[in-house]
Amino acid sequence: MRTPDPEPAGDEPFGPPAGNISNPAWLSDIELEEARRRLPMLYVEGVPVRTDGMGQVTQVGILLRATPIGEISRTIVSGRVRYGETVRDALFRHLENDLGPMAFPMLPPQPTPFTVAEYFPLPGVSAYHDDRQHAVSLAFVVPVTGTCEPRQDALEVTWLTPEEAASDALSAEMEGGRGTLVRMALASVGALR
């Protein structure tokens, strides 16, 4: 998955009070690493899109992100679901974290994923790879209507046509097999010809 999930500030609903990691809804770095070795982790992923007046996808938002070791890659909105957090709330939180508070995602009351992606630490088990863990990800296509200004570790949002987003060239730049996920997202909304 390679998407960092920084420790939340004390004002976040499921984060520890500042300087205190006693909240049972949040794992320390050591506890998270141990859990990743033993359990599949639940993630949400969002493919941000812009649509025309008829609801047809006209643009796909792809993030440019720097990894902690300085590598640059393309990806989509992604992050863990916290204990006690609904899938919808987790998806909204990660959309706001990566795209900014003015992105205005259009999330239905009960979002339905277009697919479930399984990331494995060993390459070749599935189309998706994350060398840190086994992760199960619920993937969504999310229309956004506002201004996207990346935050946290996202450097920029590039808006591409569906054809550009589904290209082999972009897929080669995306981490963990996410190019396949973007193609599936576009196919699920009839945006590939």
C-alpha positions in Angstrom: 0.0 0.0 0.0 2.9 2.3 0.8 0.6 5.0 2.0 1.8 6.3 5.3 -0.8 6.8 8.0 0.8 9.4 10.3 -0.1 9.5 14.0 -3.2 11.7 14.3 -3.1 14.9 16.2 -4.9 15.0 19.5 -8.0 16.7 18.0 -8.7 13.8 15.6 -11.6 11.6 16.7 -9.6 8.4 17.0 -6.2 9.7 17.7 -4.4 9.9 21.0 -4.3 13.0 23.1 -1.2 15.0 22.2 1.8 13.1 23.6 -0.3 10.2 24.9 -0.6 6.9 23.1 -2.9 5.4 25.7 -6.0 5.5 23.4 -6.8 1.9 22.5 -8.1 2.9 19.1 -4.6 3.8 17.9 -1.5 1.6 17.6 2.0 2.7 18.3 4.5 2.2 15.5 5.8 -1.0 17.2 2.2 -2.4 17.7 1.3 -1.6 14.1 4.4 -3.3 12.8 3.6 -6.4 14.9 -0.1 -6.4 13.8 1.0 -6.1 10.1 3.1 -9.3 10.5 0.1 -11.2 11.9 -3.2 -9.8 10.5 -4.5 -8.5 7.2 -5.0 -4.7 7.5 -8.2 -3.0 6.3 -7.8 -0.1 3.9 -9.9 2.2 1.7 -8.8 3.6 -1.6 -10.5 6.3 -3.6 -10.1 7.1 -7.3 -11.1 10.8 -7.5 -12.9 11.8 -10.6 -14.6 14.8 -12.2 -17.8 14.3 -14.1 -19.8 16.3 -16.7 -23.4 17.2 -16.4 -24.5 13.7 -17.5 -22.4 12.0 -14.9 -19.8 10.8 -17.3 -16.2 10.7 -16.0 -14.1 13.4 -17.8 -11.0 13.5 -15.6 -9.2 11.2 -13.1 -7.1 12.6 -10.2 -3.8 10.9 -9.8 -1.5 11.8 -6.9 2.2 12.4 -7.1 3.7 11.2 -3.8 7.2 11.0 -2.2 8.0 8.0 -0.1 9.9 8.3 3.2 13.0 7.1 1.4 12.7 9.8 -1.3 11.2 7.8 -4.2 8.5 9.6 -6.3 5.5 7.6 -7.5 2.0 8.0 -8.7 -0.9 6.7 -6.6 -4.5 7.2 -5.6 -6.0 8.2 -2.3 -5.4 5.4 0.2 -5.2 4.7 3.9 -6.2 2.5 6.9 -9.6 2.2 8.5 -9.2 2.9 12.2 -10.8 0.8 15.0 -14.4 2.1 15.6 -14.4 4.1 12.3 -17.0 3.5 9.6 -15.7 2.8 6.0 -17.4 6.0 4.8 -15.7 8.1 7.5 -12.3 6.5 6.8 -12.8 7.2 3.0 -13.8 10.8 3.7 -10.9 11.4 6.1 -8.3 10.1 3.6 -9.9 12.1 0.7 -9.6 15.2 2.8 -6.1 14.4 4.0 -4.8 13.8 0.4 -7.0 16.3 -1.6 -7.6 19.1 0.9 -10.7 20.2 2.7 -12.1 22.0 -0.3 -12.3 18.9 -2.6 -15.9 18.3 -1.7 -16.2 14.6 -2.4 -19.6 13.3 -3.3 -20.0 10.3 -1.0 -23.4 8.5 -0.8 -24.7 7.5 2.7 -23.7 3.9 2.0 -20.7 3.8 -0.4 -20.2 0.6 -2.3 -16.8 -0.4 -3.5 -16.2 -1.2 -7.2 -13.8 -4.0 -6.1 -11.9 -5.5 -3.2 -8.1 -5.5 -3.7 -5.8 -7.8 -1.8 -2.2 -6.6 -1.4 0.3 -9.3 -0.4 3.9 -8.9 0.8 5.1 -11.5 -1.8 4.9 -10.4 -5.4 2.9 -12.5 -7.8 0.1 -13.7 -5.4 -2.2 -11.0 -6.8 -2.0 -8.0 -9.1 -1.3 -5.9 -6.0 1.8 -5.8 -3.8 2.8 -4.2 -0.5 6.1 -5.5 0.9 5.1 -4.5 4.5 1.9 -6.4 4.9 -1.2 -8.3 3.7 -3.8 -5.7 3.3 -7.4 -5.9 2.1 -8.6 -2.7 0.4 -12.1 -1.6 -0.4 -11.8 0.6 -3.6 -14.2 3.4 -4.6 -14.7 5.8 -7.4 -15.4 9.2 -5.8 -16.6 12.3 -7.8 -15.1 15.5 -6.4 -16.5 18.9 -7.2 -14.2 21.4 -5.4 -10.7 22.6 -5.5 -8.0 19.9 -4.8 -4.9 21.1 -3.0 -2.9 18.2 -1.8 -1.8 17.9 1.8 0.3 15.6 3.9 2.6 13.5 1.7 0.8 14.1 -1.6 2.8 16.6 -3.7 0.2 17.3 -6.4 -2.9 16.0 -8.0 -2.7 15.6 -11.8 -6.0 15.5 -13.6 -5.9 13.1 -16.6 -8.4 12.0 -19.2 -9.7 8.5 -18.7 -7.6 7.3 -21.6 -4.4 8.9 -20.1 -5.2 7.4 -16.7 -5.6 3.9 -18.2 -2.4 4.1 -20.2 0.5 1.6 -19.8 2.9 4.6 -19.3 1.0 5.8 -16.2 0.5 2.3 -14.9 4.3 1.8 -14.9 4.6 4.9 -12.6 2.0 3.7 -10.1 2.9 1.8 -7.0 1.8 -1.6 -5.9 -0.3 -2.4 -9.0 -2.6 0.5 -8.6 -2.6 1.0 -12.4 -4.7 -2.1 -12.6 -7.0 -0.6 -9.9 -7.4 2.6 -11.9 -8.4 0.7 -15.0 -10.9 -1.4 -13.0 -12.3 1.9 -11.6 -12.8 3.4 -15.0 -14.3 0.2 -16.4 -16.8 0.1 -13.5 -18.2 3.5 -14.5 -18.1 2.9 -18.2 -15.3 5.4 -18.8 -13.1 3.1 -20.9 -13.9 2.7 -24.6 
